[in-house]
Amino acid sequence: MSYDDDMTFIRLAISEAEKCEPTLTAFCVGCVIAVRWPSDEHERIVLSTGFSRELPGNTHAEANALSKVRALSAAQLSSIIPTVLPSDLERILAVSDVFTTMEPCSIRTSGLPPCADALIAAKIKRCFIGVGEPDDFVACEGARKLDEAGIEVIWVKGLEDKCLQVARQGHPTI
């Protein structure tokens, strides 16, 4: 794995975040789920992308990307990874990497399940994070939760300011 490769996927996640409809009460976050299949010696393949509020119901980027992966038909999945069966999906997620522009949430004021919990339930292998979640709305402990669950957390350096700028689209400047 290379740092340049990681930056490519974080930049793709930033592009996803830029698609968000800004709101004063939430961040604009982007996510990419990618996998090296069948082994770490292969190039990463994008399984899914997502951004905040992309799907109905006040949804978050990581939850949307996971939902979209799980909604893939057998034909769609095999077009991404030939010879893979839908029954392989959970095994694929367990060796997948998540690239997210902001630390996955550990609490939702809306009462919806937190993204950190969804990533833990999917048994994601690694989570690459562009920037920690600021305390604007809640005190986030997503990275800690992932780490404690055995998911490798990697803080990608160099795009923190850009991730935060995109996250705060539509927010008043301080």
Secondary structure by P-SEA (a helix, b strand, c coil): ccaaaaaaaaaaaaaaaaaccccccccbbbbbbbbcccccccccccccccccccccccccaaaaaaaaaaaccaaaaaaacccccccaaaaaaaabbbbbccccccccccccccaaaaaaaacccbbbbcccccccccccaaaaaaaaaccbbbbbcccaaaaaaaaacccccc
